Amino acid sequence: MERIGIVGLSLQETDVAGLERLQRPEPERFELCARELADVLGASELVLLTTCNRVEVIFARELGHLPEAADREAVARRLALAENDPVRERMHVHTAASAVRHLFRVACSLDSVVLGEDQILAQVRDAFARCERAGLVGRLLGGLFEHAFQIGKQVRTETELSRIPVSVVSIGLEEIARHFAEAMPRVALVGAGAMAELVVKNAADHGVKIASIANRTLPRAQRLANLCGAEALTLDDLLARRGGFDVIVSATSMPGYVFDRESLLAFARRTPLGRALLAVDLAVPRDIEPVAAPQIEVLDMERLRAAAEGNRALRAAAAAQAEALIEHKLVAFTRRSTQSALNETIAEMRSESQSVFEKELAGLFTGKLAHLPAEDRRAIEHWARTAFGRVSHVPISAIKRLASDKALFGNGQGTEGAA
């Protein structure tokens, strides 16, 4: 367990602009980026987790020095963060038990912008699966993530966090419904990735109907449009219309603004209901340029995070219950990791001591006691093996007692938080 570390940055530690400065890999270069991170860290295992709210590197070194605060610099350099960027100091570093606890909290959505949001566990699973396919996962991270998935599922089934699901997507949809409480706005969704799919799947539950779905490639837009009976468009076609919608929800992975000030003003001039255009930005980096104009209201990830604070207060009791479950799982993981390390140590000690014993015994019977008859040799060998077994049992029993002590089975703290 002490060989596990986590370095990363989330919207808990910076704003959207700060998180945007970390260079995220393009989808087709994800595995290559993960391998390069493993190389610069000297890690034997690594999982790269990138979401709208966080970028985290979970790694392990089976050999060599233990994870440490200095690993933050290696990750920051690989993610192209400038040497003088203050965000570097905000990046968190967790090691040993602190790293295990942090991953458990992430999987349970206790570290999310929206407490209890329901998509992070799937994102953690996906990141793990991609890195496992790339050959970057072994016994250390394999066991860790197995426990993370278990506690993530347990929290969802045993606490109120799962019975009242709230996500950035759901808050955005709630805002749309609230803005147009007695009307049916015409909504355009831009993007066809995982976040856009969540919008489609949850829209009806919030009383929101999506009229059009636009994407760079038409087939992907059509796939989502078929799920909700919407019109499918290319992004170019949507931008060419310059109007016809009351709401724009954007969730792409494109660099730069998809909707700049000029295009937003053009859409705002032709809203079907004649009200201000509502632009909901679910993307990181931002899709929608911030605009100060009475005919446009932009809701970005930071606005949505502020709206989520009320939900955090309501979920305090469920979060406390989830934290208790995490601590219980942490003890179980620590016990399992300690026992595994103990078994390996004892097996190695037994093997080496047995080898030394056999060598010394063989030397005895070919040296000073070579003249003894076979019957005497057998008697001495029997005594020696019995004595060796009894003597060997003493340190092994002592090690086992020491390992069962609370000091070794305790949670530990490791390195936690940012400087």
DOPADREN-280225 format. One line per 3 residues: number of its first residue (from 1); their letters; for each residue x negated, y negated, z negated of N, C-alpha, C. Coordinates in steps of 0.1 Angstrom, whole numbers, plus 5000, padded with zeros to 4 digits. Each point is the difference from the previous one (the first is absolute). Example, Ala and Ser with C-alpha at 12.3 -4.5 7.8 and 13.67 -1.06 7.14 Angstrom:
DOPADREN-280225
1	as	4868,5057,4922,5009,4988,5000,4991,4988,5000; 5004,4989,5007,4991,4989,5000,5008,4989,4992
end
This chain:
DOPADREN-280225
1	mer	4992,5012,5000,5008,4988,5000,4991,4987,5000; 4989,5001,4993,4992,4988,4999,4993,4997,5014; 5002,5009,5010,4994,4997,5013,5010,4994,5010
4	igi	5011,4996,4995,5011,4994,5008,5000,4985,4997; 5001,4992,5011,5001,4986,4999,5010,4994,5010; 5005,4988,4997,5009,4993,5009,4996,4985,5001
7	vgl	4999,4995,5012,4997,4986,5002,5011,4995,5009; 5006,4988,4997,5010,4995,5009,5005,4986,4996; 5011,4996,5007,5006,4987,4998,5015,5002,5003
10	slq	5008,4993,4992,5014,5001,5003,5006,4986,4998; 5013,4998,5002,5007,4988,4998,5002,4997,4985; 4996,5009,4992,5000,4997,4985,4988,4991,4997
13	etd	4990,5000,5008,4987,4993,4997,4998,4988,5009; 5007,4999,5011,4998,4989,5010,5013,4997,5007; 4999,4990,5009,5012,4997,5008,4999,5006,5013
16	vag	5010,4998,5008,5000,5007,5014,4988,4996,5008; 4997,4987,4999,4988,4995,5008,4987,5007,4996; 4999,5002,4986,4988,5007,4995,4999,5014,5005
19	ler	5011,5007,5000,5001,5014,5004,4997,5001,5015; 5005,4990,5007,4998,5001,5015,4985,4999,5004; 4992,4995,4991,4986,4998,5004,4992,5013,4999
22	lqr	5006,5010,4995,4994,5014,5001,5003,5006,5013; 4990,5004,5007,5001,5006,5013,5006,5014,5000; 5012,5001,5004,5007,5013,5001,4997,5007,5013
25	pep	4999,5013,4999,4997,5008,5013,5012,5000,5009; 4998,4999,5013,5011,5003,5009,5004,5015,4999; 5012,5003,5002,5005,5014,4999,4991,5010,5006
28	erf	4995,4998,5012,4992,5009,5007,4986,5001,4994; 4996,4991,4992,4986,5000,4994,5001,5003,4985; 5011,5004,4995,5002,5002,4986,4990,5011,4995
31	elc	4999,5011,5006,4991,5011,4995,4985,4996,5001; 4997,4992,5011,4986,4996,5001,4997,4990,4989; 5009,4991,4997,4997,4991,4989,4999,5007,4986
34	are	5008,5010,4998,4999,5008,4988,4987,5007,4999; 4995,5005,5011,4987,5007,5000,4989,4990,4997; 5001,4988,5006,4989,4990,4998,5000,4995,4986
37	lad	5012,4999,4993,5000,4997,4986,4994,5011,4992; 5002,5012,5003,4994,5011,4993,4985,5000,5001; 4995,4996,5012,4986,4999,5002,4994,4989,4992
40	vlg	5006,4988,5000,4994,4989,4993,5000,5002,4985; 5010,5008,4995,5001,5002,4986,4993,5013,4996; 4995,5007,5009,4993,5013,4997,5010,5010,4994
43	ase	5013,4999,5004,5010,5008,4994,5002,5013,5007; 5002,5011,4992,5002,5013,5006,5015,5002,5004; 5009,4991,4994,5014,5001,5003,5006,4986,5000
46	lvl	5010,4997,5008,5005,4986,5000,5014,5000,5006; 5009,4992,4995,5013,4997,5005,5002,4985,5001; 5004,4996,5012,5002,4985,5003,5015,4998,5000
49	ltt	5004,4991,4991,5015,4997,4999,5002,4985,5004; 5007,4998,5011,5003,4986,5004,5015,4999,5002; 5006,4990,4993,5014,4997,5001,5001,4985,5002
52	cnr	5013,4995,5000,5002,4986,5001,4995,4993,4987; 5000,5007,4989,4997,4994,4987,4986,5003,4995; 4993,5009,5006,4987,5004,4994,4991,5006,5010
55	vev	4987,4999,4997,4989,5008,5007,4992,5006,4989; 4999,5014,5000,4993,5006,4989,4992,5012,5006; 4988,5002,4994,4991,5011,5004,4998,5009,4988
58	ifa	5006,5012,5000,4998,5010,4990,4990,5009,5004; 4989,5002,4992,4989,5008,5004,4994,5008,4989; 4992,5010,5003,4993,5008,4990,4986,5003,5005
61	rel	4991,5001,4991,4986,5004,5003,4997,5013,4993; 4999,5011,5007,4998,5013,4993,4986,5000,4994; 4990,4993,5007,4987,5000,4996,4995,4985,5000
64	ghl	4989,4997,4994,4995,4986,4999,5006,4993,4989; 4998,4986,5000,5004,4992,4989,5016,4999,4999; 5005,4997,4988,5014,4999,4998,5005,4987,5006
67	pea	5013,5000,5004,5006,4987,5005,4998,4989,4990; 4998,4988,5005,4997,4988,4991,5005,4988,5006; 4999,4989,4993,5005,4987,5004,4993,4995,5013
70	adr	4988,5004,5002,4992,4996,5012,5006,5005,5013; 5008,5010,4999,5007,5006,5012,5009,4990,5007; 5005,4990,4992,5008,4990,5005,4994,4993,5012
73	eav	4987,4997,4998,4993,4992,5011,4999,5008,5013; 4998,5013,4999,4999,5009,5012,5013,5000,5007; 5011,5001,4993,5013,5000,5006,5003,4986,5006
76	arr	4997,4990,4993,5003,4986,5005,4992,4998,5013; 4988,5004,5001,4992,4998,5012,5006,5008,5012; 5004,5012,4997,5006,5008,5011,5013,4995,5005
79	lal	5008,4993,4991,5013,4995,5004,4998,4985,5004; 4988,4996,5003,4997,4987,5006,5004,4988,4992; 4999,5001,4987,5003,4989,4991,4987,4991,4998
82	aen	5002,4988,5003,4988,4990,4999,4993,5001,4987; 4987,4998,5000,4992,5000,4988,5005,4991,4989; 5005,4988,5004,5004,4990,4990,5015,4999,4998
85	dpv	5007,5010,5005,5015,5001,4999,5003,5003,4985; 5008,4991,4993,5004,5003,4986,5008,5012,4998; 5006,5005,5011,5008,5012,4999,4991,5012,4996
88	rer	4987,5000,5003,4991,5011,4996,5001,5002,4985; 5000,4990,4992,5000,5001,4986,5014,5005,4994; 5010,4999,5009,5014,5004,4995,5002,5015,5004
91	mhv	4991,5006,5008,5002,5014,5003,4998,5008,4988; 5009,5010,4997,4999,5008,4989,4991,5012,5002; 4994,5005,4989,4992,5011,5000,5004,5009,4988
94	hta	5004,5012,5003,5003,5010,4990,4992,5012,5001; 4996,5006,4989,4992,5012,5000,5005,5010,4990; 4997,5013,5002,5004,5010,4990,5015,5000,4997
97	asa	5003,5000,4987,5014,5001,4996,5008,4987,5004; 4994,4989,5000,5006,4988,5005,5004,5001,5015; 4992,5006,5008,5003,5003,5014,5012,5009,5001
100	vrh	5000,5011,4993,5011,5009,5000,5013,4994,4996; 5000,4992,4989,5012,4993,4996,5005,4990,5010; 4991,4993,5006,5003,4990,5011,5007,5007,5012
103	lfr	4995,5011,5004,5006,5007,5012,5014,5005,4996; 5001,5005,4988,5013,5005,4995,5010,4988,5000; 4996,4989,4995,5009,4988,5000,5004,4995,5014
106	vac	4990,5001,5009,5003,4996,5014,5011,5010,5006; 4998,5013,4998,5009,5010,5005,5014,4999,4994; 5001,4995,4988,5013,4998,4993,5006,4986,5003
109	sld	4993,4992,5008,5004,4987,5004,5001,4990,4988; 4992,5003,4989,4998,4991,4989,4990,4989,5003; 4993,5001,5010,4990,4990,5004,5005,4992,5012
112	svv	5012,5002,5005,5005,4994,5012,5005,4986,4998; 5001,4992,5010,5006,4987,5000,5014,5001,4994; 5007,5009,5005,5014,5003,4996,5000,5012,4991
115	lge	5001,4999,4987,4999,5011,4991,5010,5011,5004; 4996,5012,5002,5009,5011,5003,5003,5001,5015; 4993,4993,5009,5004,5001,5014,4997,5014,5005
118	dqi	5008,5005,5009,5001,5014,5003,4992,5004,5012; 4991,4992,5005,4992,5005,5012,4986,5003,4997; 4994,4995,4989,4986,5002,4998,4996,5014,4998
121	laq	5008,5009,4994,4996,5014,4999,4998,5006,5014; 5009,4997,5009,4999,5006,5014,4987,4994,5006; 4997,4988,4998,4988,4994,5005,4987,5006,4994
124	vrd	5000,5003,4988,4989,5007,4993,4998,5014,5006; 5011,5007,5002,5000,5013,5006,4994,5000,5015; 5004,4990,5007,4996,4998,5014,4985,4997,5000
127	afa	4995,4991,4992,4986,4997,4999,4992,5012,4997; 5004,5008,4990,4993,5012,4996,5000,5010,5011; 5011,5002,5007,5001,5010,5011,4990,4996,5012
130	rce	5000,4987,5003,4991,4996,5011,4985,5002,4996; 4997,4997,4988,4986,5002,4996,4996,5015,4998; 5010,5007,4996,4998,5015,4999,4998,5006,5014
133	rag	5008,4995,5010,4997,5005,5013,4987,4996,5006; 4994,4989,4995,4987,4995,5004,4989,5007,4993; 5003,5010,4991,4990,5007,4993,4994,4992,4988
136	lvg	5007,4990,4995,4995,4992,4990,5005,5003,4986; 5008,5010,4998,5005,5004,4987,4995,5014,4996; 4996,5001,4988,4996,5013,4994,5006,5002,4987
139	rll	4993,5008,4992,5006,5005,4987,5003,4988,4990; 4991,4990,5000,5002,4989,4991,5012,4992,5002; 5001,4994,5012,5012,4992,5004,5012,5008,5002
142	ggl	4998,5013,5005,5012,5009,5002,5008,5002,4988; 4993,5003,4989,5007,5002,4987,5006,4987,4995; 4992,4989,5001,5005,4987,4996,5013,4996,5007
145	feh	5001,5001,5013,5012,4996,5007,5011,5010,4998; 4997,5012,4998,5011,5010,4996,5007,4995,4988; 4993,4996,4989,5006,4995,4988,5007,4987,5003
148	afq	4995,4991,5008,5006,4988,5003,5014,5002,5007; 5000,5009,5009,5013,5003,5007,5010,5006,4990; 4996,5008,4991,5008,5006,4990,5006,4989,4991
151	igk	4992,4991,4995,5005,4990,4990,5009,4990,5008; 4996,4997,5012,5009,4991,5008,5014,5006,5002; 5001,5013,5003,5013,5006,5001,5007,5001,4987
154	qvr	4993,5003,4989,5006,5001,4987,5006,4986,4995; 4993,4989,5003,5005,4987,4996,5013,4997,5008; 5000,5004,5012,5012,4997,5008,5012,5008,4996
157	tet	4998,5012,4994,5011,5009,4996,5004,4998,4986; 4991,4995,4991,5003,4999,4986,5001,4986,4994; 4999,4990,5009,5001,4986,4994,5010,4992,5009
160	els	5004,4989,4995,5009,4991,5007,4994,4994,5013; 4986,5000,5000,4994,4995,5012,5005,5006,5013; 5003,5013,4999,5005,5007,5012,5015,4998,5003
163	rip	5007,4998,4989,5015,4998,5001,5004,4987,5005; 4991,4990,4999,5004,4986,5005,4988,4996,5009; 4999,5006,5012,4988,4998,5008,5000,4985,5005
166	vsv	4988,4994,4999,4998,4987,5005,4987,4999,5007; 5000,4994,5012,4988,4999,5008,4999,4986,5006; 4989,4996,5005,4999,4987,5008,5010,5000,5011
169	vsi	5002,5011,5006,5010,5001,5011,5014,4997,4994; 5004,5007,4989,5013,4998,4994,5002,4986,4996; 4990,4993,4994,5001,4987,4995,5003,4990,5012
172	gle	4992,5003,5011,5002,4992,5012,5014,5001,5006; 5006,5013,5000,5013,5002,5004,5010,4994,4991; 4998,5000,4987,5009,4994,4991,5000,4985,5002
175	eia	4989,4994,5003,4999,4985,5003,5008,4997,5013; 5000,5009,5010,5008,4997,5012,5015,5001,4996; 5004,5010,4993,5014,5001,4996,5004,4988,4991
178	rhf	4992,4995,4992,5003,4989,4991,5001,4987,5008; 4991,4998,5010,5001,4988,5008,5013,5000,5009; 5004,5011,5004,5012,5001,5009,5011,5008,4993
181	aea	5004,4996,4988,5009,5008,4992,5014,5002,5006; 5005,4990,5008,5013,5001,5005,5000,5000,5016; 4988,5004,5005,4999,5000,5015,4992,5012,5004
184	mpr	5000,5003,5013,4992,5011,5005,4989,4994,5009; 4988,4998,4995,4990,4994,5008,4995,5010,5011; 4995,4994,5010,4993,5008,5011,4985,5001,4997
187	val	4996,5012,4998,4986,5003,4994,4992,5006,5011; 4988,4995,5001,4989,5006,5009,4989,5006,4991; 4997,5012,5003,4989,5007,4993,4988,5001,5009
190	vga	4988,4996,4996,4988,5000,5009,4990,5010,4994; 4997,5010,5007,4991,5010,4995,5006,5014,5001; 4993,5011,5000,5005,5013,5001,4992,5010,4992
193	gam	4993,4995,4990,4992,5008,4991,5008,5005,4988; 4992,5004,4990,5007,5006,4988,5008,4989,4992; 4995,4988,4999,5008,4990,4994,5013,4996,5007
196	ael	4999,4999,5013,5012,4998,5008,5010,5011,4999; 4995,5012,5000,5009,5012,4998,5007,4999,4987; 4993,4996,4989,5007,4998,4987,5011,4990,5001
199	vvk	4998,4989,5008,5010,4990,5001,5012,5006,5007; 4998,5008,5010,5011,5006,5007,5008,5010,4991; 4992,5008,4993,5007,5010,4991,5007,4994,4988
202	naa	4996,4988,4996,5007,4994,4988,5009,4988,5003; 5001,4996,5013,5008,4988,5003,5014,5002,4997; 5006,5011,5004,5015,5002,4998,5003,5000,4985
205	dhg	4991,5005,4991,5003,5001,4986,5002,4986,4994; 4994,4990,5007,5000,4986,4995,5010,4992,5009; 5008,5006,5008,5010,4993,5008,4994,4992,5011
208	vki	4988,5004,5005,4993,4993,5011,5000,5008,5012; 5005,4994,5011,5000,5007,5013,4989,4995,5009; 4992,5008,5006,4989,4996,5009,5005,5000,5014
211	asi	4999,4988,5006,5005,4999,5014,4989,5004,5010; 4987,4996,4998,4990,5003,5010,4987,5004,4993; 4993,5009,5006,4987,5004,4995,4989,4998,5011
214	anr	4990,4993,4997,4990,4996,5010,4986,5006,4996; 4993,5004,5010,4986,5006,4997,4992,4998,5012; 4986,5000,4999,4992,4999,5011,5003,5010,5011
217	tlp	5002,5013,4995,5004,5010,5010,5015,5003,4999; 5007,5001,5011,5014,5002,4999,5004,5014,4995; 4993,5011,5003,5005,5013,4995,5001,5001,4985
220	raq	4990,4994,4993,5001,5000,4985,5011,4992,4995; 5003,4989,5006,5011,4991,4997,5013,5008,5002; 5001,5007,5011,5012,5008,5003,5002,5011,4990
223	rla	4990,5006,4995,5001,5011,4990,5007,4995,4988; 4996,4988,4995,5006,4995,4988,5014,4994,5003; 5002,4994,5012,5013,4995,5004,5010,5011,5000
226	nlc	4996,5012,5004,5010,5011,5001,5005,5004,4986; 4993,4997,4990,5004,5003,4986,5011,4991,4995; 5001,4988,5005,5009,4991,4995,5009,4993,5010
229	gae	5000,5005,5012,5008,4994,5011,4996,4986,5004; 4987,4997,4999,4996,4987,5004,4995,4999,5014; 4998,4988,5005,4994,4998,5013,4985,5001,4999
232	alt	4993,5007,5009,4986,5001,5000,4994,4990,5010; 4989,4993,4996,4994,4990,5008,4985,5001,4999; 4993,4995,5010,4986,4998,4998,4998,4987,4993
235	ldd	4989,4998,4993,4997,4988,4993,5000,4988,5009; 4995,5001,5012,4999,4989,5010,5014,4996,5003; 5009,5010,5002,5014,4997,5004,5007,4992,4989
238	lla	4997,5004,4987,5007,4993,4989,4995,4986,4999; 4987,4998,5001,4994,4986,4999,5005,4991,5012; 5002,5007,5011,5005,4992,5012,5014,4995,4998
241	rrg	5008,5007,4992,5014,4995,4997,5001,4987,4993; 4990,4998,4991,5000,4988,4992,5013,4997,4992; 5007,5010,4996,5012,4997,4992,5009,5012,5000
244	gfd	5012,4998,4994,5010,5010,5000,5000,5008,4987; 4993,4996,4990,4999,5008,4987,5001,4990,4988; 5006,5005,4990,5001,4993,4987,4988,5004,4991
247	viv	4995,5012,5002,4990,5005,4991,4989,5007,5009; 4988,4998,4996,4989,5008,5006,4992,5007,4989; 4999,5013,5001,4993,5008,4990,4988,5005,5008
250	sat	4988,4996,4996,4988,5005,5007,4991,5008,4991; 4996,5012,5006,4992,5009,4992,4990,5007,5010; 4991,4993,5006,4991,5006,5009,4986,5001,4994
253	smp	4991,5006,5007,4986,5001,4996,4991,4991,5009; 5006,4991,5007,4993,4992,5010,4991,4989,4993; 4988,4997,5005,4993,4989,4994,5005,4987,5005
256	gyv	5000,4990,4991,5005,4987,5004,5015,4999,4999; 5005,4987,5002,5014,4998,4999,5008,5006,5012; 5010,5007,4998,5009,5005,5010,5010,4988,5003
259	fdr	5004,4993,4990,5009,4989,5001,4993,4987,4995; 4996,4991,5009,4994,4988,4995,5011,4989,4998; 4996,4988,4996,5010,4990,4997,5009,4997,5012
262	esl	4994,4999,5012,5008,4996,5012,5011,5011,5003; 4996,5013,4999,5010,5010,5003,5011,5001,4989; 4996,4997,4988,5010,5000,4989,5010,4989,5002
265	laf	4995,4988,5003,5009,4989,5003,5009,5003,5011; 4995,5006,5011,5009,5004,5011,5011,5009,4996; 4996,5010,4992,5011,5010,4995,5010,4993,4991
268	arr	4995,4990,4992,5008,4993,4990,5011,4992,5007; 4996,4995,5012,5010,4991,5008,5012,5008,5005; 4999,5013,5000,5010,5008,5007,5005,5012,4991
271	tpl	5001,4997,4987,5006,5010,4991,5015,5002,5002; 5005,5012,5002,5014,5001,5003,5010,4994,4990; 4996,5001,4987,5009,4995,4989,4998,4985,4998
274	gra	4990,4994,5007,4997,4986,4998,4993,4996,4987; 4995,5010,4993,4993,4998,4987,4985,5000,5002; 4993,4997,4989,4986,5001,5001,4995,5014,5003
277	lla	4989,5001,5008,4995,5013,5004,4993,5006,4987; 5003,5012,4997,4993,5007,4989,4989,5010,5006; 4988,4997,4997,4989,5009,5005,4994,5007,4988
280	vdl	5001,5014,5000,4995,5008,4990,4987,5007,5005; 4989,4997,4993,4987,5005,5004,4995,5011,4991; 5001,5012,5005,4996,5012,4992,4986,5005,5004
283	avp	4992,4992,5007,4987,5004,5005,4989,4994,4993; 4989,5008,4999,4987,4995,4995,4989,5005,5010; 4994,4992,5008,5000,4985,5000,5014,4995,5004
286	rdi	5002,4987,4997,5013,4994,5003,5003,5000,5015; 5013,5003,5003,5005,4999,5014,5006,4986,5003; 5005,4993,4989,5007,4988,5002,4993,4988,4994
289	epv	4998,4990,5008,4993,4988,4995,5008,4993,4990; 4994,4996,4989,5008,4992,4990,5004,4986,5006; 5013,4997,4999,5005,4988,5006,5009,4992,4990
292	aap	4997,4988,4999,5008,4991,4991,5010,4992,5009; 5012,5006,5001,5010,4994,5008,5014,5004,4995; 5009,4991,4999,5014,5003,4994,5007,5010,5007
295	qie	4998,5002,5013,5007,5010,5008,4994,5014,5000; 4989,5001,4992,4993,5013,4999,4997,5003,4986; 5003,5013,4995,4995,5005,4987,4992,5012,5002
298	vld	4988,5000,4996,4991,5011,5001,4998,5007,4987; 5003,5013,4999,4998,5009,4989,4988,5009,5003; 4988,4997,4993,4989,5009,5003,4998,5009,4988
301	mer	4989,5008,5000,4997,5009,4989,4999,4993,4986; 4995,4988,5000,4998,4993,4987,5014,4996,4995; 5009,4995,5008,5013,4997,4996,5008,5012,4995
304	lra	4998,5011,5007,5007,5013,4996,4994,5005,4987; 4987,4998,4998,4994,5004,4987,5006,4992,4989; 5002,4987,5002,5007,4991,4989,5014,5005,4997
307	aae	5007,5004,5011,5014,5005,4998,5000,5013,4992; 4989,5007,5001,4999,5013,4993,4998,4999,4985; 4996,4988,4996,4997,4999,4985,5012,5003,4992
310	gnr	5011,4996,5004,5012,5003,4992,5003,5015,4999; 4997,5007,5011,5001,5015,4999,4990,5006,4991; 4989,4994,4999,4990,5005,4991,5005,5000,4985
313	alr	5006,4989,4997,5005,4999,4986,5011,5010,4997; 5009,5002,5010,5011,5010,4999,4994,5014,4999; 4989,5003,5005,4995,5013,5000,4989,5003,4990
316	aaa	4999,4991,4990,4989,5001,4990,5001,5013,4992; 5012,5004,4997,5002,5013,4992,4996,5012,5008; 5004,5000,5013,4997,5011,5008,4985,5001,5003
319	aaq	4994,4988,5001,4985,4999,5002,4993,5006,4988; 5004,4996,4988,4994,5006,4988,5001,5015,5000; 5011,5005,5004,5002,5015,5000,4990,5006,5010
322	aea	4999,4993,5012,4991,5005,5010,4985,5000,4995; 4997,4989,4993,4986,4999,4995,4997,5011,4991; 5010,5004,4991,4998,5011,4991,4998,5013,5007
325	lie	5007,5002,5011,4999,5012,5008,4986,5001,5006; 4995,4988,5005,4987,4999,5006,4989,5004,4990; 5001,4995,4988,4990,5003,4989,5000,5015,4997
328	hkl	5012,5006,5000,5001,5014,4998,4993,5008,5011; 5002,4996,5012,4994,5006,5012,4985,4998,5000; 4996,4988,4996,4986,4997,4999,4992,5009,4990
331	vaf	5007,5003,4989,4994,5009,4990,4999,5014,5006; 5010,5004,5008,5000,5013,5006,4989,5001,5011; 4999,4989,5007,4989,5000,5011,4986,5000,4993
334	trr	4999,4992,4990,4987,5000,4993,4996,5013,4994; 5010,5007,4994,4998,5013,4994,4996,5010,5011; 5007,5000,5011,4997,5009,5011,4986,4997,5006
337	stq	4997,4987,5002,4986,4997,5005,4989,5004,4991; 5002,4997,4987,4990,5004,4990,4998,5015,5000; 5012,5007,5000,4999,5015,4999,4992,5005,5013
340	sal	5003,4994,5011,4994,5005,5012,4985,4997,5000; 4996,4988,4995,4986,4997,4999,4993,5009,4989; 5008,5003,4989,4994,5009,4990,4998,5014,5005
343	net	5010,5005,5008,4998,5014,5005,4988,5000,5009; 4998,4990,5009,4989,5000,5009,4986,5000,4992; 5000,4992,4989,4988,4998,4992,4997,5013,4993
346	iae	5010,5006,4994,4998,5013,4993,4996,5011,5010; 5006,5001,5011,4996,5010,5010,4986,4998,5005; 4996,4988,5002,4986,4997,5004,4990,5003,4989
349	mrs	5004,4997,4987,4991,5003,4989,4999,5015,4998; 5011,5007,5002,4999,5015,4998,4992,5006,5011; 5001,4995,5012,4993,5006,5012,4985,4998,4998
352	esq	4996,4987,4996,4986,4997,4999,4994,5007,4988; 5007,5001,4988,4995,5007,4989,4999,5015,5002; 5010,5005,5007,4999,5015,5004,4988,5003,5008
355	svf	4997,4991,5010,4989,5001,5009,4987,5000,4992; 4999,4991,4991,4988,4999,4991,4998,5012,4991; 5011,5005,4995,5000,5012,4991,4996,5012,5008
358	eke	5005,5002,5012,4997,5012,5008,4985,4999,5004; 4995,4988,5003,4986,4999,5004,4991,5003,4988; 5003,4995,4988,4992,5002,4988,5000,5015,4996
361	lag	5012,5006,5001,5001,5014,4996,4992,5009,5010; 5001,4997,5012,4992,5008,5010,4986,4998,4998; 4995,4988,4997,4986,4998,4997,4995,5007,4987
364	lft	5009,5001,4990,4997,5007,4988,4997,5015,5003; 5008,5006,5008,4999,5015,5002,4989,5003,5011; 4995,4990,5007,4989,5002,5009,4987,4995,4994
367	gkl	5001,4994,4988,4988,4995,4993,4997,5007,4987; 5002,4993,4989,4996,5006,4987,5007,5013,4996; 5012,5001,5005,5008,5012,4996,5001,5010,5012
370	ahl	4991,4999,5009,5000,5010,5012,4998,5014,4995; 4993,5002,4989,4996,5013,4995,5012,5008,4994; 5011,4993,4997,5011,5006,4992,5007,5010,5009
373	pae	5005,5011,4994,5008,5010,5007,5013,4994,5003; 5007,5007,5010,5013,4994,5005,5010,4999,4989; 5001,5009,4991,5010,4999,4989,4998,4988,4991
376	drr	4987,4997,4997,4997,4988,4992,5003,4987,5008; 4997,5001,5013,5003,4988,5008,5015,4997,5000; 5008,5011,5001,5015,4998,5001,5005,4994,4986
379	aie	4994,5005,4989,5004,4995,4987,4997,4985,4999; 4988,4996,5004,4996,4986,4999,5009,4992,5010; 5002,5005,5012,5008,4992,5009,5014,4998,4995
382	hwa	5006,5011,4994,5014,4999,4994,5000,4989,4989; 4990,5000,4991,4999,4990,4990,4999,4986,5005; 4991,4999,5010,4997,4987,5006,5012,4994,5007
385	rta	5008,5008,5007,5012,4995,5007,5011,4996,4990; 5001,5008,4989,5010,4997,4990,4996,4987,4993; 4987,4999,4996,4996,4988,4994,5001,4987,5009
388	fgr	4997,5002,5013,5001,4989,5009,5015,4996,5002; 5009,5009,5000,5014,4997,5001,5005,4992,4988; 4996,5004,4988,5004,4993,4988,4994,4986,4999
391	vsh	4987,4999,5003,4994,4987,5000,5006,4991,5010; 5002,5005,5012,5006,4991,5011,5014,4995,4996; 5007,5008,4992,5014,4996,4996,5000,4988,4992
394	vpi	4989,4998,4992,5000,4988,4991,5000,4987,5007; 4991,4997,5009,5001,4987,5007,5013,4998,5009; 5004,5011,5006,5012,5000,5008,5012,4996,4991
397	sai	5002,5006,4989,5011,4997,4991,4999,4985,4995; 4988,4996,4998,4998,4986,4995,5004,4990,5011; 4996,5003,5012,5004,4991,5012,5015,5000,5001
400	krl	5007,5011,4999,5014,5001,5001,5007,4992,4989; 4995,5001,4988,5006,4992,4989,4998,4985,5003; 4988,4996,5005,4997,4986,5002,5010,4995,5011
403	asd	5002,5009,5011,5009,4995,5011,5014,4999,4996; 5004,5007,4989,5014,4999,4995,5002,4988,4991; 4989,4993,4997,5001,4989,4991,5008,4988,5007
406	kal	5007,4992,4992,5007,4989,5006,4992,4990,5008; 4987,4999,4995,4991,4990,5007,4998,5004,5014; 5000,5013,5004,4998,5004,5013,5013,5001,5008
409	fgn	5011,5003,4992,5013,5001,5007,5008,4987,5000; 4994,4990,4994,5007,4987,5000,5001,4994,5014; 5008,4989,5001,5003,4994,5013,4988,4993,5006
412	gqg	4992,4994,4991,4989,4992,5005,5004,4987,5006; 4991,4991,5003,5004,4987,5006,4993,4998,5013; 4988,5004,5002,4993,4998,5012,4998,4985,5003
415	teg	4998,4996,5012,4999,4986,5004,5013,4996,5006; 5006,4989,4995,5013,4997,5004,5001,4985,5003; 5008,4997,5010,5004,4987,5004,4989,4992,5008
418	aa	5003,4988,5002,4990,4992,5008,4993,4991,4990; 4988,4995,5006,4992,4991,4991,5008,4987,4998
end
